[in-house]
Amino acid sequence: MAKKKYKDVETAYIIGRGCRCIKKSKKAPLLFHIVWLDSQFQSYGENVSVDVVQKGHYNYNILYREPAQVGWRSLCEQTEVNDIVMDGDLDDLVEEYVSYKPPEFFPTNLREVEIINNMRFEPSEQLEEPVDLFKRTDGSTATVVREQYRNLFEHSASSSFFAYLPIYFWQQVVHETNSYASQHNIPIKNRSTLQELMTFLGILFYMEVTVKGEYANYWGRQPEDGIFDVTSPTEAHNLATELSEVATTRQHVLEVVRPIFNTQRIVNTDNFYTSVQLLQALRVKGLRGRGTVRSNSKHFPQHVMLHSKESNRGDYRQGVSVEHQMLAAAWCDGNIMRVVSNADSSSMTTVRRRIGAESVEFAAPAYVKQYNSYMQGVDRLDQTRAKFSISDGHSFQK
């Protein structure tokens, strides 16, 4: 192992997890891939032979379980070549092995979230569900619409759309469109207007629910209701200042969930947005989160990773960071699902999957089941949106 990789460890030891066996060819020796629990070292995974693993187990047993054996005493004996100088009485000296423990860092603002450089997820730890999660007076956590805003969601689907992406957002889209044309000297007869954009969105809504063939058959009026709760200029400035030091993907999530800061609600996100740092940022803002993550996500523990060719449905690995109240897991559900959460316990549950003509029960982490339950609506929205997407190669002319 290169010393410069582990210079921060000094004389302490770091803990790793044997994650998988590697055999590059029939004649090559069998290797075990070791991944360190500390995320700052997990890119330095080591491949060691079976002999090294067996020797490691043997030495571990000698050092930690049977200190009275000759092997232990021989390690402590002074050599003839080099004199060992010790200050103090030998009776006062104790042999001690110290685990590497970097200073614990608990972010208190969004800027500190971005400079986190280490997270440790322990394979053997357990975690209870947070006790301060949001609940209504009747104890439920289901999503409901406030009475004063019910008309927006009952009026039409397009009205509900503008409740989430208000008019001021689309005004900015129009502004950026015209600015781009000016900066790049793109000749346009008339500048884009908000009315044109609203008409275009209306056509997209209508095309989803009514199939009429050619694009020209969809032109018509689509009046919309007013929009509520527009951010004031002062609020917008303060939010932009605070988010200026946050990664772009986390900015998007924090901007959307701004109205529910400090309510201890749970935010579910997919793997485009989810990261360990996003969950830390949400917690700073009085929220919790869970979501799927990508395999190369920063600080996601590589030692919990599963590999599809080596896993069966229902296999899982998980790690727990008790200090940060966070869980990370990989679970095989046909494909490998990677999840991170700071809103759930580390308990296990079961899910049912149809295999052929039979319904079969498989073990799964409880928060995987919760994620699947709350993300069904988002997945259905993605399916609906995919039926007609402005990014799938269609072009439009004014």
N, C-alpha and C positions, 0 to 999 in steps of 0.2 A: 504494500500500500504506500503510495506517495505521501511523504510526511506533510507536504504543503497542503494537501487536501484536508487534513485533520489538525492543522496547527492550533485551532481554537480549543481542541480537546486537551492539549498538554499531557499531563500524566494521568488523567481520568480515563475511564473506559466508556464507550458508547454501546448501546444495545441495538442489535439487529434482529431481523426475523427472516428465517429461511422460507422463501416464498414459493420456489418451484425448482424442479430438476431440469437440467439442461444437458442434452446429448447431441452434439453437433453432427456426429456421424457414428456409424456402427463401431468403428475402431476407437473413437475418441472416448476418453474417460468420462464417467458421469460427474457432473458438476452441480452444486447447489448454489442458487442465486440468493445472496443475502442483501436485504434492503434495510437501511437504518431507520429507526423510528423517528428521529429528528429530521424534519423536512429540509433543513439546511444542508444535510448530507445525503439525502436520498438519491441525488443524481450520481453519487459515487458508489452505486451498488457493486458488490464484489462477487465474483464467481470462485468458489472454493471446491476442492475435491472432497470425496467421501472420507479420505484419510484425515484431512484437516478437520472435518466435522467431528469424526470419531475422536480425534486427539483433543479437540476442544471440549467435548463432553467429558472425556477422561480427566483433563486438567481441571475442569470446573468442579467435578466431584471431589478431587483431591483438595482443591483450595477452599471450597465452601462447606463440604460435608464431613471430611475426615482430616481435620488439621493435625491430628496426632500421628499420622502415618509418617514413615521415613521420607517419603517423597516431599512432604511439606517441609520437614526439617532441612533436607538437603538444599531446598531453594533459599533458605534463610542463612545457610552457612557462609562464612567468609572464605573467599578464594585465596589461593596462595600468591597469585600474581598481583592482584589489585587490593590494596588495603581499603577497607570501608571505614571512613571516619564518621563517628556518630557523636553528637553533642548530647550530654545528659546521661543519666543512669539507664542501662539497658532494661532494667526492671520497669522503667516508666515508659518505654517505647512499645507501641502497639502497631502491628501490621494492619493497614487499612486500605481497602480498595474503594475508590470513590467514583460514583457514576457521574457522567457528564450532565450537568444541569445548568444551562444558561439562565441568566436572570429572567424571571417571569415578566412578561410585558403585557399589560392590560390596557388597550387603547381607550382613551376617553373622548376622542374627537376623530373626525374623518381623516385628517392629515396623518394622525398616528396610525390609523388602520393601514395606510399605504406603505408604511415603513416596517411593518412586521416582517421579520426575517427567519422566524422559526416557529413551528408548531409540532407538538408531539401527540400522537394518538396511540394510546396503549391498547394492545390486543386483549388484555385480560380484565380491563376495568369495566365497571358498570355505571350507568347513569340513570337517574330518575327524571321523570317528566317535570319541566318547570312548573312551579306552583302559582306563578303570577301571570299566566296566560289570560287573554281577554275572554270574558264570559258575560253574557247578558244577565239581567236580573233573574230570569227563569232558569239560568244555568246552561243555556244553549249557546252554540257558537256558529250557528248557521247564518249565512249572508242574508240580510234583509235590506229593503230600500226604505229610507226615511219617508214619512208621510208627505212632507213638503216637496219631495222630488219624485214621488210615485208617478205623476203624470208624464214625466219625461220617459219613463221606461214602459208605461202602458200605452202611450200614444202611438209609437211606431218603432221599428227596429233602427231606423236611421236616427231617430231622436235619442235612443240609447247610445248609439255610436258617438254622438256629439257630447253626451254626458262624460265620456271618457277622453275624447280628443276635442276640446272646445274650439270655438271659432278663432280665438286669439292664436292658437297653434297654426291654423290654416292661413291666417293673415301673414304669419311669419313665412310660411311656405311660398306664398305669392311674392312676398318681398324678396326672398332669396332667389326665386326664379328670375325676376326682373333684374336683380343685381348681377346675376351670373351673365345674363345676355348683354348687359352694359359693359361689364369688365372684359368680356371676350369678343366684343364688337360683333355680336350675332345680329344680323338684320331681322327685325320683326316689325310688322306693320302696326300692330297695336299691342300695348303692354298687357300682360296677363292681369286679370281681375279676380276678386274673390267670388263674384257671381259666376264666372266661367268655371272656377274650380268646384263650386258647390253643385253646379249642373253636371259636371263630370262625375263627381261622387254619387250623385243621385242616379245617374245612368248605371253605374256599377252596381248599386244596390238593386235597382230594378231588374238588371240583367240576371242577377242571382236567383230571383224568385219567379221571374217570368221569361220563358224562352220564346223569343220572337225572331230568331234568325239574324238578319243583317243588323249591323250597328245602327243604321239610320232609323230603324223601327223603334228605337228606345228614346228618342229625344222628346222631351216634354217637361212640364213644371214639376218641381218637388219642393214644396215649402217646408221649412223647418222651424221648430220652436226656438225660443231664446235659450241662452246658455247660462248656467249658474256658477257661482263661486269662482269668478275670474281672479287670478292672482294680481294684487296691486303692484305698481311699479317698485315700491319699497321692498315688498316681499320678494319680488323677482330678483332684485339687485342683491339682497342678502343671500338668497339661495344660490345665485350664480357665483358669488364670492366664496361661499363655503364649499361648493362643489368643484371649484377651479382646480383643486389639488387632488381630485379623485379621478380614477381611471374612467374612461368614457362609458364603458358598459355599466359600471356601477352608478354613474351619473344618471343614466336613463331610468334605472330602477328607483333610485332615490327621488327623482323628480316626480315619478308617477305616484309613489306612495306617500308623498309629502303630506296630504290631508290626514293621514292616519298615524303620523308620528306620535310616539309616546302613548300608544293605546294597547301595547302588548299583543297585537294581532299577529297572525302567522302569514307570511308572504311565500307563496309557492312559485318557483321559477324553473324554466327549463335550462338545459345545459349551455345555451348561448350566454346566459347572464350569470348563472350560479358559480360561486367560488367561495372558498373559506373566508376570504376578505370581505365579500359581500355580506355574509352572515355576521361578521364582526361589525360592519358598518350599520347593518340593520339593528343590531343590539345596542349600539351607541345611540341610535335614534328611537329607542324604546319599542322595537319590534323584534320578532323572531322570524326565522326562515327555514325552508327546506327546499331541496331541488336536486335534480340530476346534474352531474358535472362531467366535463370532458377529461379524458385520461391524462392530459398534460396540464391540467389546471394547477396553478401554483399553490403549494402547501397542502394539496390533497395527498394523503398518505399513500405512497406507492406500494407499501407492504400489504395493503388490503386488496390490491388488484387481483382479479381473476382473469384467466385466459380461456377463451371460448373452446379451444380445442382440448383443453385439459379439465373442463368443468361439465357437470351434469345439472339439469334443471333442479333448483332448490339449494345448490351449493352457495355458501356465502362466507365472507370474511368481514369483520368490522373492527374499528379502532375507536377509542374514546379519549377525548381530552377533557378530563374532569375539571381542570382549572378554568377552561373556557366554555364549559357546558356544551360541548359539541361532539357530534357523532359523525363517523364516516364509514361507508360500507360499500362493498361490491356484492351483487346478488345475481345469480344466473337464472334468467327467466326465458330460456331459449337464447336470447342475446344477453350480454353482460350489462347490467344496470348499475351505475355508480351514483350514490346518493350521499349528500351531506346535510346535516340538520342540527339546529340548536333549539328545536321546539319539541323534541320527543324523548322518550326513554329508550334505553338499549334493549328492551324486552323483545321477545320473539312472538310471532303469531303464525297463522297459516292462511294460505290463499288457495283457491281452487282453479285449476286449469283443465281445459278439455283436451285430452289426449286420445285421438281417434274418436270413438263413440262413448268414451268414459270420462267422467269428471274425477280428476285426481287431485289430492291435497298435497301441498308442498309447504315446507317451512320457509318463513320470510321474516326479516326484521319488521317490527311494527310500523316504523316510519316509512318503509317502502309502500306498505298498504295504504297509509294515510296519503302519501304523495299521489298514488294512482287514483285515489278517490277524489281528491281535490283538483287534479289536473285533467279530468275527463272533459270538462267543458272547454278548456283551452285546446285540447287535441281535436275536439269536434269542430271548433272554430277554425283551426288550421286546415281541416279537411274541406270545410265549406269555402274558405278563402282560396284554396288551391283550384277550385273549379273555374275561377276566373281571376287571374292575377295580372297586374300591370307590369310585372317583371318577367313574364314568361315569353316575351318576344313580340307581343302585339305593339303596334305603333298607332298613334292617334294624331290627327291633324285638325287644326282649328277651322 
